[in-house]
Amino acid sequence: MSGLHWLKSSFSDAGGNNCVEVAAAEGTDIAIRESETPEHILTTNRSALRALVLAVKAGNAGLG
């Protein structure tokens, strides 16, 4: 997955070593990685990522 344009939140620190980064991949895929381990990349599609974000915001992600 080389050549992707990785973006991170403006809330991340200036050092950039502790943040989640996202990039548009092929088609409707989204690539996600942790800046501390950039070689580990998770891919998903836009609708699945949107559903996850909405569930987390609503407290319905089963994380607690």
Backbone as CSV, one residue per row, in Angstrom:
resi,resn,N_x,N_y,N_z,CA_x,CA_y,CA_z,C_x,C_y,C_z
1,MET,0.826,-1.194,0.000,0.000,0.000,0.000,0.865,1.251,0.000
2,SER,1.854,1.252,-0.818,2.703,2.437,-0.895,2.019,3.498,-1.745
3,GLY,2.426,4.717,-1.553,1.894,5.810,-2.342,0.601,6.404,-1.821
4,LEU,0.136,5.973,-0.656,-1.087,6.536,-0.091,-0.785,7.871,0.579
5,HIS,-1.766,8.757,0.565,-1.638,10.059,1.227,-2.284,9.936,2.607
6,TRP,-1.465,9.764,3.635,-1.953,9.536,4.991,-2.317,10.850,5.664
7,LEU,-3.450,10.854,6.366,-3.925,12.026,7.098,-4.066,11.672,8.566
8,LYS,-3.803,12.641,9.432,-4.019,12.433,10.860,-4.824,13.597,11.409
9,SER,-5.414,13.392,12.552,-6.247,14.401,13.182,-5.439,15.635,13.553
10,SER,-6.071,16.781,13.460,-5.420,18.018,13.899,-5.264,18.035,15.420
11,PHE,-5.931,17.111,16.116,-5.805,16.999,17.568,-4.555,16.217,17.971
12,SER,-3.862,15.600,17.017,-2.651,14.837,17.317,-1.514,15.785,17.680
13,ASP,-0.565,15.275,18.472,0.562,16.120,18.849,1.487,16.367,17.658
14,ALA,2.315,17.365,17.783,3.195,17.751,16.674,4.189,16.658,16.308
15,GLY,4.588,15.830,17.291,5.531,14.749,17.026,4.945,13.678,16.135
16,GLY,3.640,13.480,16.225,2.954,12.541,15.352,3.256,11.081,15.592
17,ASN,3.718,10.721,16.779,4.076,9.331,17.026,3.048,8.571,17.845
18,ASN,1.875,9.112,18.027,0.854,8.425,18.797,-0.518,8.804,18.256
19,CYS,-0.779,8.446,17.015,-2.061,8.816,16.437,-2.491,7.795,15.389
20,VAL,-3.769,7.828,15.103,-4.325,6.998,14.042,-4.290,7.818,12.760
21,GLU,-3.876,7.194,11.679,-3.827,7.858,10.380,-4.749,7.124,9.415
22,VAL,-5.383,7.863,8.524,-6.263,7.263,7.523,-5.860,7.731,6.132
23,ALA,-6.175,6.903,5.141,-5.883,7.251,3.747,-6.936,6.614,2.856
24,ALA,-7.265,7.291,1.770,-8.146,6.706,0.762,-7.336,5.679,-0.013
25,ALA,-7.882,4.477,-0.151,-7.212,3.408,-0.892,-7.979,3.189,-2.196
26,GLU,-7.902,2.006,-2.759,-8.570,1.727,-4.033,-10.088,1.725,-3.884
27,GLY,-10.763,2.253,-4.885,-12.226,2.256,-4.880,-12.779,3.002,-3.687
28,THR,-13.618,2.316,-2.907,-14.202,2.936,-1.711,-13.500,2.481,-0.439
29,ASP,-12.347,1.846,-0.577,-11.622,1.360,0.596,-10.919,2.489,1.338
30,ILE,-10.800,2.298,2.643,-10.093,3.210,3.524,-8.998,2.413,4.216
31,ALA,-7.800,2.955,4.264,-6.689,2.328,4.973,-6.497,3.058,6.297
32,ILE,-6.250,2.293,7.361,-6.081,2.846,8.702,-4.817,2.244,9.301
33,ARG,-4.026,3.079,9.964,-2.826,2.575,10.632,-2.537,3.397,11.879
34,GLU,-1.751,2.835,12.759,-1.253,3.511,13.956,0.127,4.063,13.606
35,SER,0.370,5.316,13.915,1.635,5.941,13.514,2.861,5.281,14.142
36,GLU,2.693,4.632,15.291,3.837,3.965,15.921,4.221,2.671,15.208
37,THR,3.275,2.063,14.489,3.543,0.825,13.741,2.939,0.958,12.341
38,PRO,3.504,1.823,11.511,2.915,2.118,10.206,2.905,0.945,9.233
39,GLU,3.659,-0.103,9.533,3.663,-1.262,8.640,2.407,-2.121,8.808
40,HIS,1.663,-1.931,9.895,0.413,-2.665,10.116,-0.749,-1.815,9.627
41,ILE,-1.372,-2.235,8.555,-2.437,-1.456,7.928,-3.722,-2.270,7.898
42,LEU,-4.797,-1.665,8.361,-6.129,-2.256,8.336,-6.896,-1.600,7.200
43,THR,-7.602,-2.381,6.407,-8.433,-1.788,5.356,-9.890,-2.136,5.606
44,THR,-10.742,-1.208,5.266,-12.183,-1.382,5.384,-12.818,-0.530,4.297
45,ASN,-14.138,-0.518,4.256,-14.791,0.358,3.288,-15.439,1.529,4.025
46,ARG,-15.825,2.523,3.274,-16.343,3.757,3.871,-17.589,3.526,4.713
47,SER,-18.505,2.690,4.241,-19.745,2.491,4.994,-19.490,1.757,6.308
48,ALA,-18.577,0.791,6.324,-18.260,0.080,7.566,-17.557,1.006,8.558
49,LEU,-16.651,1.843,8.079,-15.964,2.787,8.959,-16.957,3.799,9.523
50,ARG,-17.861,4.270,8.695,-18.885,5.217,9.157,-19.748,4.581,10.237
51,ALA,-20.165,3.339,10.031,-20.988,2.640,11.018,-20.238,2.492,12.341
52,LEU,-18.949,2.175,12.281,-18.146,2.051,13.498,-18.054,3.383,14.231
53,VAL,-17.748,4.449,13.515,-17.620,5.768,14.142,-18.936,6.182,14.792
54,LEU,-20.045,5.977,14.107,-21.350,6.325,14.677,-21.662,5.488,15.910
55,ALA,-21.329,4.207,15.890,-21.565,3.340,17.047,-20.721,3.773,18.243
56,VAL,-19.461,4.121,17.999,-18.589,4.583,19.086,-19.133,5.877,19.670
57,LYS,-19.526,6.814,18.822,-20.073,8.086,19.297,-21.329,7.886,20.126
58,ALA,-22.150,6.907,19.747,-23.406,6.643,20.446,-23.211,5.754,21.676
59,GLY,-22.001,5.246,21.875,-21.738,4.357,23.002,-22.235,2.946,22.777
60,ASN,-22.423,2.557,21.515,-22.970,1.242,21.176,-21.967,0.325,20.491
61,ALA,-20.689,0.540,20.717,-19.682,-0.255,20.013,-19.274,-1.503,20.776
62,GLY,-19.859,-1.741,21.949,-19.523,-2.912,22.737,-18.100,-2.892,23.260
63,LEU,-17.585,-1.704,23.525,-16.200,-1.576,23.977,-16.079,-1.493,25.493
64,GLY,-17.187,-1.415,26.184,-17.075,-1.200,27.625,-17.802,-2.107,28.461
